[in-house]
Amino acid sequence: MPRLAPALTSFILCLWALAAAAHEVTVGDLTIQHPAIPAPLATAQAAAGYMAIVNAGATDDRLIAVEMPVARHAMLHQTVHAADGMASMQHLAAVDIPAGETVRLHPGGMHVMLMGLTAPLTEGQRVPATLVFERAGRIAVEFVVDPANGTDHSGMGH
């Protein structure tokens, strides 16, 4: 039994670390899963935010705005790939969140574009934000600044 104690302690610490990294907010039928920003360079003027939004309800909703005090502008964008392989970003007026669906904002797809950062973002920092939905209204969340090499949490079920 004494040999089992270190292994059990390590296992519990790993579970605790996963629980700390996994965060979500549920308001009504919407669950916002792991809003995250990969850590940008200290001098960066822009960054991107990602998350998954689960709509467990019977009514569609739409994400119509994101407010974040760490950026002069927070906009919804979609990465578009041209036939020649060049990628560009297209502004989205809203992101549809269909009833019974999960919508992922992820690298190479839809994302929150933060422009005009007002301060450096550092790994582990929690950045307050408000997501504005057409039906659900305003939902307060915190984006976690992930390591720069990032782990894409948007597909995880937490």
Backbone hydrogen bonds, N-H to C=O, Kabsch-Sander energy under -0.5 kcal/mol:
donor,donor_aa,acceptor,acceptor_aa,energy
4,L,1,M,-1.0
5,A,1,M,-0.9
7,A,3,R,-0.7
8,L,4,L,-2.7
9,T,5,A,-2.7
10,S,6,P,-2.4
11,F,7,A,-2.3
12,I,8,L,-2.5
13,L,9,T,-2.3
14,C,10,S,-2.2
15,L,11,F,-2.3
16,W,12,I,-2.4
17,A,13,L,-2.3
18,L,14,C,-2.3
19,A,15,L,-2.4
20,A,16,W,-2.2
21,A,17,A,-2.0
22,A,18,L,-2.4
23,H,21,A,-0.7
25,V,32,I,-2.0
27,V,30,L,-2.5
30,L,27,V,-2.0
31,T,54,V,-2.3
32,I,25,V,-3.2
33,Q,31,T,-0.6
33,Q,52,A,-3.3
34,H,23,H,-3.0
36,A,50,Y,-2.8
37,I,144,V,-2.4
39,A,146,D,-2.2
44,A,41,L,-1.9
47,A,114,L,-2.0
49,G,112,V,-2.7
50,Y,36,A,-2.9
51,M,105,L,-1.5
52,A,33,Q,-1.9
53,I,103,V,-3.0
54,V,31,T,-3.0
55,N,101,E,-2.9
56,A,29,D,-2.9
56,A,54,V,-0.7
61,D,97,I,-2.0
63,L,95,V,-2.8
64,I,62,R,-0.7
64,I,132,V,-3.1
65,A,132,V,-1.4
66,V,74,A,-0.6
67,E,130,T,-2.7
71,A,68,M,-1.7
72,R,115,M,-0.8
72,R,116,G,-1.4
73,H,115,M,-2.2
75,M,113,M,-2.5
77,H,111,H,-2.8
78,Q,90,Q,-2.1
79,T,109,G,-1.1
80,V,88,S,-3.5
82,A,80,V,-0.6
82,A,86,M,-3.2
85,G,82,A,-2.1
88,S,80,V,-2.5
90,Q,78,Q,-2.7
92,L,76,L,-2.9
95,V,63,L,-2.2
97,I,61,D,-3.2
100,G,55,N,-1.6
100,G,57,G,-0.5
101,E,98,P,-1.7
103,V,53,I,-2.8
105,L,51,M,-3.6
105,L,103,V,-0.5
106,H,104,R,-0.7
106,H,110,M,-1.2
109,G,106,H,-2.1
111,H,77,H,-2.3
112,V,49,G,-2.5
113,M,75,M,-3.5
113,M,111,H,-0.6
114,L,47,A,-3.2
114,L,112,V,-0.6
115,M,73,H,-3.0
115,M,113,M,-0.6
116,G,45,Q,-1.9
117,L,45,Q,-1.6
118,T,70,V,-2.9
119,A,70,V,-0.6
124,G,145,V,-3.4
125,Q,122,T,-2.4
127,V,125,Q,-0.5
127,V,143,F,-3.4
129,A,141,V,-2.4
130,T,67,E,-2.4
131,L,139,I,-2.9
132,V,65,A,-3.0
133,F,131,L,-0.6
133,F,137,G,-2.9
134,E,62,R,-2.7
137,G,133,F,-0.9
139,I,131,L,-2.9
141,V,129,A,-2.6
143,F,127,V,-3.0
144,V,35,P,-2.4
145,V,125,Q,-2.8
146,D,37,I,-1.9
146,D,144,V,-0.9
150,G,147,P,-1.6
153,H,151,T,-1.0
156,M,153,H,-1.9
158,H,156,M,-1.5
